[in-house]
């Protein structure tokens, strides 16, 4: 039965939660294997955007001197996804890593996503796309982590939280729940949302920040060693993310101006995917929950199918 279910994933990842075997429907979502995208919104970085002031000083200085050189370079290295947010969800991604920033000296109060530079799409546009996608996929549950919040004022936090409440409303699963798919379906929950700022703590519908295991290494073997060490220390309670994403530093970028994060990821892909296939979800100390990756659409849909397929081990 597990082999049959795995073989059907390729054409059904857009609605994979609704097609899980019945015995998994009452399992808490933090005991399932769930595919996630690291820095979800970087597919729409704006090459005309200034470099974030929080980036290393040498990059902001070069941005003032040779923006026509430094901005394309940063875009190549900061882009970690190519699929749109709805296409990522169609491919089976159920965890979205959304890092928010406001532009300095921007009186519009518009919020964007950022990774080195800002995105073209605004926060409200992207989250509205998620809400629209959920309307067309009645039994799927999306887990969202909002973080960073660079240069946001208390008033902007309040405005964003009000928008989240209006957009998702009763679809937001409160943090008092231990959500399984059957619980979410019975109570109408569609979104589990972490708000990694004290501004969200007063709202029962917003969860605190979750653990994200991030190796901060460019060598895939060191990333795997880090994740294995974290597993041996024991999984956290609740949701947590194992990040397969590679990380470069400023010196590496400046020494590899013509390369990109995609070329680095492709070179490490076999090593990272081999680790994925050996994992197991569940209650055990070394179990995994959400596994996040860059360029989740490369090699057809192999990453999402592999992570979802781990649930056959339960």
C-alpha positions as CSV (number, residue, x, y, z in Angstrom):
1,X,0.0,0.0,0.0
2,X,2.8,2.4,0.9
3,X,4.5,1.8,-2.5
4,X,1.3,2.4,-4.4
5,X,0.7,5.7,-2.5
6,X,4.3,6.8,-3.2
7,X,3.8,6.0,-6.9
8,X,0.8,8.3,-7.1
9,X,2.5,11.3,-5.5
10,X,3.9,12.8,-8.7
11,X,0.5,13.8,-10.1
12,X,-1.1,14.5,-6.7
13,X,1.3,16.7,-4.7
14,X,-1.0,19.7,-5.0
15,X,-3.4,17.9,-2.7
16,X,-1.2,15.4,-0.9
17,X,-2.5,16.1,2.6
18,X,-6.0,15.1,1.6
19,X,-4.7,11.9,0.1
20,X,-2.7,10.7,3.1
21,X,-3.6,7.2,4.4
22,X,-6.4,7.3,7.0
23,X,-4.1,6.2,9.8
24,X,-2.1,9.4,9.4
25,X,-5.0,11.8,9.7
26,X,-4.9,12.0,13.5
27,X,-1.1,12.3,13.7
28,X,0.0,15.8,14.9
29,X,1.4,17.7,12.0
30,X,4.7,18.1,13.8
31,X,5.1,14.3,13.6
32,X,4.6,14.2,9.8
33,X,7.3,14.9,7.2
34,X,6.4,18.2,5.5
35,X,8.3,19.9,2.6
36,X,9.2,23.5,3.0
37,X,10.9,26.2,0.9
38,X,13.7,28.3,2.4
39,X,13.4,32.0,1.7
40,X,10.2,31.4,-0.2
41,X,9.8,34.7,-1.9
42,X,13.3,35.2,-3.5
43,X,12.0,34.2,-6.9
44,X,10.8,37.8,-7.4
45,X,13.8,39.8,-6.1
46,X,13.9,43.3,-7.6
47,X,17.3,43.9,-9.4
48,X,16.6,47.7,-9.3
49,X,16.3,47.6,-5.5
50,X,18.9,49.0,-3.3
51,X,20.9,46.6,-1.1
52,X,19.5,46.3,2.4
53,X,21.3,48.5,4.9
54,X,21.6,45.5,7.2
55,X,23.8,43.8,4.7
56,X,27.7,43.9,5.3
57,X,29.1,47.4,4.9
58,X,31.2,46.5,1.9
59,X,28.1,45.5,-0.1
60,X,26.2,48.7,0.7
61,X,29.3,50.7,-0.2
62,X,29.7,49.0,-3.5
63,X,26.0,49.5,-4.1
64,X,26.6,53.2,-4.0
65,X,29.6,53.0,-6.3
66,X,28.7,50.3,-8.9
67,X,25.0,49.3,-8.5
68,X,25.0,48.0,-12.0
69,X,27.5,45.3,-10.9
70,X,26.7,44.6,-7.3
71,X,22.9,44.3,-7.6
72,X,22.8,41.6,-10.3
73,X,25.5,39.7,-8.3
74,X,23.5,39.9,-5.1
75,X,20.3,38.8,-6.9
76,X,22.1,35.7,-8.3
77,X,23.3,34.8,-4.8
78,X,20.2,35.8,-2.9
79,X,17.8,34.0,-5.2
80,X,17.0,30.6,-3.6
81,X,13.7,29.8,-5.4
82,X,12.4,30.0,-9.0
83,X,8.8,28.9,-8.6
84,X,6.0,31.4,-7.7
85,X,4.4,30.9,-4.3
86,X,1.3,29.3,-5.8
87,X,3.5,27.0,-7.9
88,X,5.5,26.0,-4.8
89,X,2.2,25.1,-3.1
90,X,1.1,23.1,-6.2
91,X,4.4,21.2,-6.1
92,X,3.6,20.1,-2.5
93,X,5.4,22.7,-0.4
94,X,3.4,23.3,2.8
95,X,5.9,25.4,4.8
96,X,6.6,29.0,3.7
97,X,9.6,30.9,5.0
98,X,8.6,34.6,4.7
99,X,11.1,37.3,5.7
100,X,9.6,40.7,5.8
101,X,11.2,44.2,5.5
102,X,10.1,47.8,5.0
103,X,11.9,50.1,2.7
104,X,13.7,53.0,4.4
105,X,12.2,56.4,3.6
106,X,9.1,54.8,2.0
107,X,6.1,56.7,3.2
108,X,3.7,54.2,1.6
109,X,3.8,51.7,4.5
110,X,4.1,48.9,1.9
111,X,5.8,45.8,3.2
112,X,8.0,43.6,1.1
113,X,10.1,40.5,1.5
114,X,13.9,40.8,1.4
115,X,17.1,38.8,1.0
116,X,20.0,41.1,0.3
117,X,17.6,43.2,-1.9
118,X,13.8,43.7,-1.8
119,X,11.2,41.8,-3.7
120,X,8.9,43.1,-6.4
121,X,5.8,41.5,-4.8
122,X,4.5,43.0,-1.5
123,X,3.6,41.0,1.6
124,X,-0.1,41.6,1.1
125,X,0.0,40.4,-2.6
126,X,1.8,37.2,-1.7
127,X,-0.3,36.3,1.3
128,X,-3.4,37.0,-0.8
129,X,-2.1,34.5,-3.4
130,X,-1.8,32.0,-0.5
131,X,-5.4,32.6,0.5
132,X,-6.6,32.3,-3.1
133,X,-4.7,29.0,-3.4
134,X,-6.3,27.6,-0.3
135,X,-9.8,28.4,-1.7
136,X,-9.1,26.0,-4.5
137,X,-7.5,23.2,-2.3
138,X,-10.1,22.5,0.4
139,X,-8.2,20.1,2.6
140,X,-4.7,21.4,2.5
141,X,-3.1,23.1,5.5
142,X,-0.3,25.7,5.0
143,X,2.3,26.4,7.7
144,X,3.8,30.0,7.5
145,X,6.7,31.5,9.4
146,X,6.8,35.3,9.3
147,X,10.2,36.7,10.5
148,X,12.9,39.3,10.2
149,X,10.6,42.4,10.1
150,X,13.5,44.7,9.2
151,X,12.8,48.4,10.2
152,X,9.1,47.7,11.0
153,X,7.5,50.1,13.4
154,X,4.9,49.1,16.0
155,X,2.2,50.7,13.9
156,X,3.2,48.6,10.9
157,X,3.2,45.4,13.0
158,X,-0.4,46.3,14.1
159,X,-1.4,47.0,10.5
160,X,0.1,43.7,9.3
161,X,-1.5,41.7,12.1
162,X,-4.9,43.3,11.3
163,X,-4.5,42.3,7.7
164,X,-3.6,38.7,8.7
165,X,-6.8,38.4,10.8
166,X,-9.0,39.8,8.0
167,X,-7.4,37.7,5.3
168,X,-7.4,34.3,7.1
169,X,-9.8,34.9,9.9
170,X,-11.2,31.6,11.4
171,X,-8.8,29.6,9.1
172,X,-6.0,30.4,11.6
173,X,-5.2,27.6,13.9
174,X,-4.7,28.9,17.4
175,X,-1.4,28.0,19.2
176,X,-3.4,26.1,22.0
177,X,-4.1,23.3,19.5
178,X,-2.1,20.2,18.8
179,X,-3.2,20.2,15.2
180,X,-3.7,17.0,13.1
181,X,-5.3,17.0,9.7
182,X,-8.5,15.7,11.1
183,X,-8.6,18.4,13.7
184,X,-7.9,21.1,11.1
185,X,-10.6,19.7,8.8
186,X,-13.2,19.4,11.5
187,X,-12.6,23.0,12.9
188,X,-12.0,24.8,9.6
189,X,-8.3,25.5,10.2
190,X,-6.2,26.0,7.1
191,X,-3.3,28.1,8.2
192,X,-0.8,27.7,11.0
193,X,1.1,31.0,11.3
194,X,4.2,31.9,13.4
195,X,4.9,35.6,14.0
196,X,8.5,35.9,15.2
197,X,8.1,39.2,17.0
198,X,6.6,40.2,20.4
199,X,3.9,42.1,18.6
200,X,2.2,38.8,17.8
201,X,2.2,37.4,21.4
202,X,-1.1,39.0,22.3
203,X,-2.9,37.0,19.6
204,X,-3.9,33.4,20.3
205,X,-4.0,32.8,16.5
206,X,-0.3,33.6,16.1
207,X,2.3,31.1,17.1
208,X,5.8,32.0,18.5
209,X,8.9,31.4,16.4
210,X,9.8,27.8,15.7
211,X,13.3,26.3,15.7
212,X,15.0,26.4,12.4
213,X,18.1,24.2,12.1
214,X,20.5,26.2,10.0
215,X,24.1,25.1,9.5
216,X,25.5,28.3,8.0
217,X,27.8,26.3,5.8
218,X,28.6,26.2,2.0
219,X,29.8,22.6,2.1
220,X,26.8,20.1,1.8
221,X,28.7,17.5,3.9
222,X,29.1,20.0,6.7
223,X,25.3,20.8,6.5
224,X,24.5,17.1,6.8
225,X,27.0,16.8,9.8
226,X,25.3,19.7,11.5
227,X,21.8,18.3,11.0
228,X,22.8,14.9,12.3
229,X,24.3,16.5,15.4
230,X,21.1,18.4,16.0
231,X,19.1,15.2,15.6
232,X,21.2,13.5,18.2
233,X,20.5,16.3,20.7
234,X,16.8,15.6,20.3
235,X,13.9,17.1,18.3
236,X,12.1,20.1,19.8
237,X,8.5,19.9,20.9
238,X,6.1,21.1,18.2
239,X,7.0,22.3,14.8
240,X,10.7,22.6,13.7
241,X,12.6,23.0,10.5
242,X,15.7,21.2,9.2
243,X,17.3,23.5,6.7
244,X,19.2,21.9,3.7
245,X,20.1,25.4,2.5
246,X,23.7,26.2,1.8
247,X,25.1,29.5,2.9
248,X,27.8,31.7,1.4
249,X,29.5,34.7,3.0
250,X,30.4,38.1,1.5
251,X,33.9,37.1,0.7
252,X,32.7,34.0,-1.2
253,X,30.3,36.0,-3.2
254,X,32.9,38.7,-4.2
255,X,35.3,35.9,-5.3
256,X,32.6,34.2,-7.4
257,X,30.8,37.1,-9.0
258,X,29.7,35.1,-12.1
259,X,28.4,32.1,-10.1
260,X,25.1,31.8,-8.2
261,X,23.3,30.1,-5.4
262,X,21.6,27.8,-7.9
263,X,24.9,26.5,-9.3
264,X,26.1,25.9,-5.7
265,X,22.8,24.1,-4.9
266,X,22.9,22.0,-8.0
267,X,26.4,20.9,-7.2
268,X,25.3,19.7,-3.8
269,X,21.9,18.3,-4.8
270,X,22.8,14.6,-4.8
271,X,24.4,14.7,-1.3
272,X,21.4,16.6,0.1
273,X,18.8,14.4,-1.4
274,X,20.5,11.3,-0.2
275,X,20.2,12.6,3.3
276,X,16.5,13.3,2.8
277,X,15.6,9.8,1.7
278,X,17.2,8.3,4.9
279,X,15.0,10.4,7.3
280,X,12.0,9.3,9.3
281,X,9.2,11.4,10.8
282,X,7.4,10.6,14.0
283,X,7.9,10.8,17.8
284,X,11.4,9.5,18.0
285,X,14.3,11.7,19.3
286,X,15.9,11.7,15.9
287,X,12.7,12.2,13.8
288,X,12.3,15.1,11.4
289,X,9.4,17.3,10.8
290,X,9.6,20.1,8.2
291,X,12.5,19.9,5.8
292,X,13.3,23.1,3.9
293,X,15.3,23.4,0.7
294,X,16.4,25.9,-2.0
295,X,15.1,25.6,-5.6
296,X,12.4,23.2,-4.7
297,X,11.3,22.8,-8.3
298,X,14.6,21.6,-9.8
299,X,14.8,18.0,-11.0
300,X,11.1,18.0,-11.6
301,X,9.4,17.5,-8.2
302,X,11.9,15.1,-6.6
303,X,12.4,17.0,-3.4
304,X,8.7,17.4,-2.4
305,X,7.9,13.8,-3.5
306,X,10.8,12.5,-1.4
307,X,9.8,14.4,1.7
308,X,6.1,13.5,1.4
309,X,7.0,9.9,0.8
310,X,8.8,9.7,4.2
311,X,5.3,9.6,5.8
312,X,5.0,6.0,4.4
313,X,7.5,5.0,7.1
314,X,5.0,5.9,9.9
